[in-house]
Every structure is written in C-alpha cells, then in structure tokens.
Amino acid sequence: MFEHKVIPDAKVMLLAGVLASGILVTPPGVQSAARAEKPSVAAASTHYQPNRFSRRAGMYYGLVWGVDSLGLKAVESGEIIRFTYRVLDAEKAKALNSKKSEPFLIDPQAGVKLVIPSLEKVGQLRQSGTPVAGKSYWMAFSNKGRLVKRGHRVNVVIGQFRADGLVVD
C-alpha cells in the first residue's frame, strides 16, 4: 500500500469537515482491511432494515393523526399490499377509519395508484368504524400485476392523511 501523510493544519480542517458533515471518512488501508475480514455470525444473520420514516415524521403521525407503527407489507405473493397502523388517540384517528375517505397508495417508482378492492359479499378490504386506542388496524390495496414491489417507497393517502416514503416489506 502507500503511506498517507497529512499536514497538521489539514488534519484539523479534515476533522472539522467530517464532524460538520456527519460523514465518516476512513483511510484507504482501513477500508481494504475491513473488507478482508470475514463477517461474524451475528453480522451475517442480521438483515438490513431501511428506515421506515424519520423520528420527526413518527412524532407528527402520533401528535396530529393519533397513530403510530405505520407499516406496509406485500402479502398473497405480492398481489396485495397491506397497510397497518396502531391507534394512539381514537378521536384523532377517526379520519383514517372513516368510510367517507377513499384510501389509495401511490408508487412513484412504478407509476401506479392502488385502491382498496370491494368484494361482493365482504365489502371493502379495510377496517372501518370507531377506532379504539391501543388497537391495530389494516387495509389492503390491490396490487394486480405486482407492480409495487418489496423495497419500494410509497405514499399512502386517506382523505387529508398522507404518509410519504413508507417502505414496502
């Protein structure tokens, strides 16, 4: 390898830049040594989980809409995308359970807008009625053609409620 020499003033400026930007810079020798090491069993068994949304967004959904634990999951071999949420404040969460608001899911990457199907004997595939604090609720969006895939970032809109950038599991 090659030896990396830095002038003392440059070290201080580099450190200040790294701290200010929040980016960690490692010397080239450290990166190649880290790649050469075999991953531990614990590191190999963990799976990368992308951030569902920022902490600030989570606080917003809780304070304004009375819900948390928002999640999306592809089920039934990807034919359905299930949106789930937990109610914190039943009064604030009424808007999400209202039959008057038409929910839909937008996937900008796939260029589609999914709706909740209505079955003849069952009705819409969603829970409605008066929400209860502490309970979880769901709704299912039809993903015919499986255009929305795991890992896509999507937006869920229910009346005035809007959750942007949720990741499909």
Backbone hydrogen bonds in HBPLUS format (Angstrom, degrees):
<---DONOR---> <-ACCEPTOR-->    atom                        ^
c    i                          cat <-CA-CA->   ^        H-A-AA   ^      H-
h    n   atom  resd res      DA  || num        DHA   H-A  angle D-A-AA Bond
n    s   type  num  typ     dist DA aas  dist angle  dist       angle   num
A0010-ALA N   A0007-ILE O   2.90 MM   3  5.17 118.3  2.29 108.4 124.7     1
A0011-LYS N   A0007-ILE O   3.02 MM   4  6.37 144.0  2.15 151.6 162.8     2
A0011-LYS N   A0008-PRO O   3.11 MM   3  5.07 121.7  2.47  93.1 107.7     3
A0012-VAL N   A0008-PRO O   3.22 MM   4  6.60 156.4  2.28 150.7 155.1     4
A0013-MET N   A0009-ASP O   3.07 MM   4  6.36 162.5  2.10 150.4 155.0     5
A0014-LEU N   A0010-ALA O   2.80 MM   4  5.93 157.4  1.85 148.4 155.1     6
A0015-LEU N   A0011-LYS O   2.85 MM   4  6.04 164.3  1.87 151.5 155.8     7
A0016-ALA N   A0012-VAL O   2.90 MM   4  6.09 159.4  1.94 147.5 153.5     8
A0017-GLY N   A0013-MET O   2.86 MM   4  6.05 154.9  1.92 145.6 152.7     9
A0018-VAL N   A0014-LEU O   2.89 MM   4  6.14 158.0  1.93 151.9 157.8    10
A0019-LEU N   A0015-LEU O   2.90 MM   4  6.10 168.0  1.92 154.3 157.5    11
A0020-ALA N   A0016-ALA O   2.90 MM   4  5.97 155.6  1.96 144.7 151.9    12
A0021-SER N   A0017-GLY O   2.98 MM   4  6.06 152.6  2.05 144.3 151.2    13
A0022-GLY N   A0018-VAL O   2.89 MM   4  5.83 135.0  2.09 144.1 155.4    14
A0030-VAL N   A0027-PRO O   3.07 MM   3  5.54 129.5  2.34 112.3 124.4    15
A0031-GLN N   A0027-PRO O   3.34 MM   4  6.70 155.5  2.40 153.8 160.8    16
A0032-SER N   A0028-PRO O   3.23 MM   4  6.51 164.9  2.25 154.9 157.3    17
A0033-ALA N   A0029-GLY O   3.12 MM   4  6.23 152.4  2.20 140.2 148.0    18
A0034-ALA N   A0030-VAL O   2.92 MM   4  6.07 153.2  1.99 146.6 153.8    19
A0035-ARG N   A0031-GLN O   3.05 MM   4  6.32 150.0  2.14 146.3 154.0    20
A0036-ALA N   A0032-SER O   3.13 MM   4  6.28 143.8  2.27 139.2 148.2    21
A0044-ALA N   A0040-SER O   2.92 MM   4  6.13 152.9  1.99 149.4 157.5    22
A0045-SER N   A0041-VAL O   3.00 MM   4  6.15 140.8  2.16 144.6 154.1    23
A0058-GLY N   A0054-SER O   3.01 MM   4  6.36 157.1  2.06 149.5 155.8    24
A0059-MET N   A0055-ARG O   2.94 MM   4  6.25 153.2  2.01 148.4 155.4    25
A0060-TYR N   A0056-ARG O   2.94 MM   4  6.19 152.1  2.02 144.1 152.2    26
A0061-TYR N   A0057-ALA O   2.95 MM   4  6.28 163.7  1.97 157.9 159.9    27
A0062-GLY N   A0058-GLY O   3.12 MM   4  6.31 155.1  2.19 142.7 149.6    28
A0063-LEU N   A0059-MET O   2.85 MM   4  6.02 166.3  1.87 155.7 159.3    29
A0064-VAL N   A0060-TYR O   2.82 MM   4  5.71 168.5  1.84 157.1 161.1    30
A0065-TRP N   A0061-TYR O   3.05 MM   4  5.09 136.3  2.25 116.7 129.8    31
A0067-VAL N   A0061-TYR O   3.24 MM   6  5.70 173.0  2.24 124.9 125.2    32
A0066-GLY N   A0062-GLY O   3.15 MM   4  4.45 128.9  2.42 103.6 113.2    33
A0088-LEU N   A0066-GLY O   2.65 MM  22  4.97 170.6  1.66 141.3 142.7    34
A0089-ASP N   A0066-GLY O   3.10 MM  23  4.43 161.6  2.13 117.9 120.9    35
A0068-ASP N   A0086-ARG O   2.90 MM  18  5.34 151.1  1.98 147.7 156.9    36
A0086-ARG N   A0068-ASP O   2.86 MM  18  5.34 173.0  1.86 160.1 159.3    37
A0071-GLY N   A0084-THR O   2.95 MM  13  5.19 146.7  2.06 148.2 147.7    38
A0084-THR N   A0071-GLY O   2.86 MM  13  5.19 161.6  1.89 147.8 153.2    39
A0169-ASP N   A0072-LEU O   2.90 MM  97  6.03 168.7  1.91 132.7 136.5    40
A0073-LYS N   A0082-ARG O   2.94 MM   9  5.22 145.5  2.06 136.8 147.9    41
A0082-ARG N   A0073-LYS O   2.79 MM   9  5.22 163.9  1.81 158.7 154.5    42
A0075-VAL N   A0080-ILE O   2.79 MM   5  5.35 169.6  1.80 159.3 163.0    43
A0078-GLY N   A0075-VAL O   2.99 MM   3  5.10 130.7  2.24  99.5 113.5    44
A0080-ILE N   A0075-VAL O   3.24 MM   5  5.35 161.3  2.27 154.3 149.3    45
A0079-GLU N   A0076-GLU O   3.12 MM   3  5.50 168.2  2.14 115.2 118.5    46
A0143-ASN N   A0079-GLU O   2.72 MM  64  4.77 160.7  1.76 146.6 140.3    47
A0081-ILE N   A0141-PHE O   2.92 MM  60  5.09 161.6  1.95 146.3 152.5    48
A0141-PHE N   A0081-ILE O   2.84 MM  60  5.09 175.5  1.85 147.1 147.8    49
A0083-PHE N   A0139-MET O   2.84 MM  56  5.36 164.8  1.87 167.6 170.2    50
A0139-MET N   A0083-PHE O   2.93 MM  56  5.36 136.4  2.12 146.6 158.3    51
A0085-TYR N   A0137-TYR O   3.02 MM  52  5.54 150.0  2.12 150.1 154.9    52
A0137-TYR N   A0085-TYR O   2.79 MM  52  5.54 162.5  1.82 167.1 172.9    53
A0087-VAL N   A0135-LYS O   2.98 MM  48  5.80 171.1  1.99 162.1 160.9    54
A0134-GLY N   A0087-VAL O   2.70 MM  47  5.49 175.7  1.70 152.6 152.7    55
A0093-ALA N   A0089-ASP O   3.02 MM   4  6.17 151.2  2.11 153.7 162.9    56
A0096-LEU N   A0093-ALA O   3.04 MM   3  5.59 137.7  2.22 114.8 124.9    57
A0097-ASN N   A0094-LYS O   3.12 MM   3  5.34 130.5  2.38 102.3 115.0    58
A0098-SER N   A0094-LYS O   3.06 MM   4  6.09 117.9  2.46 147.4 163.5    59
A0104-PHE N   A0157-VAL O   2.88 MM  53  5.45 150.9  1.96 153.5 162.7    60
A0157-VAL N   A0104-PHE O   2.90 MM  53  5.45 174.1  1.90 170.0 171.6    61
A0105-LEU N   A0114-LEU O   2.91 MM   9  4.96 156.5  1.97 136.4 144.1    62
A0114-LEU N   A0105-LEU O   2.67 MM   9  4.96 155.9  1.72 155.8 157.3    63
A0106-ILE N   A0155-ASN O   2.77 MM  49  5.09 164.9  1.80 154.3 159.3    64
A0155-ASN N   A0106-ILE O   2.87 MM  49  5.09 162.9  1.90 150.5 156.3    65
A0107-ASP N   A0112-VAL O   2.93 MM   5  5.42 169.3  1.94 156.4 159.4    66
A0111-GLY N   A0107-ASP O   2.75 MM   4  5.70 129.5  2.00 144.6 160.7    67
A0112-VAL N   A0107-ASP O   3.21 MM   5  5.42 150.3  2.31 139.1 143.4    68
A0142-SER N   A0115-VAL O   3.05 MM  27  6.18 159.8  2.09 166.4 163.6    69
A0125-LEU N   A0117-PRO O   3.24 MM   8  6.27 147.1  2.36 173.2 176.7    70
A0119-LEU N   A0123-GLY O   2.85 MM   4  4.78 161.4  1.89 127.3 120.9    71
A0123-GLY N   A0119-LEU O   2.77 MM   4  4.78 150.4  1.86 128.0 136.8    72
A0140-ALA N   A0125-LEU O   2.83 MM  15  5.51 164.3  1.85 173.0 169.5    73
A0127-GLN N   A0138-TRP O   3.15 MM  11  6.10 154.9  2.22 174.2 169.0    74
A0135-LYS N   A0132-VAL O   3.19 MM   3  5.84 163.1  2.22 138.7 140.7    75
A0146-ARG N   A0143-ASN O   2.81 MM   3  5.21 151.3  1.89 137.1 139.2    76
A0152-HIS N   A0149-LYS O   3.14 MM   3  5.80 163.6  2.17 136.8 139.5    77
A0151-GLY N   A0168-VAL O   2.72 MM  17  5.22 170.3  1.73 147.0 149.5    78
A0168-VAL N   A0152-HIS O   3.01 MM  16  5.64 156.4  2.06 157.4 164.9    79
A0154-VAL N   A0166-LEU O   2.76 MM  12  5.27 161.4  1.79 153.1 155.2    80
A0166-LEU N   A0154-VAL O   2.88 MM  12  5.27 139.3  2.05 168.3 156.9    81
A0156-VAL N   A0163-ALA O   2.87 MM   7  5.18 156.5  1.93 144.7 150.2    82
A0163-ALA N   A0156-VAL O   2.87 MM   7  5.18 162.0  1.90 152.1 158.3    83
A0158-ILE N   A0161-PHE O   2.96 MM   3  5.08 158.5  2.00 134.9 141.8    84
A0161-PHE N   A0158-ILE O   2.98 MM   3  5.08 145.2  2.11 138.0 130.5    85
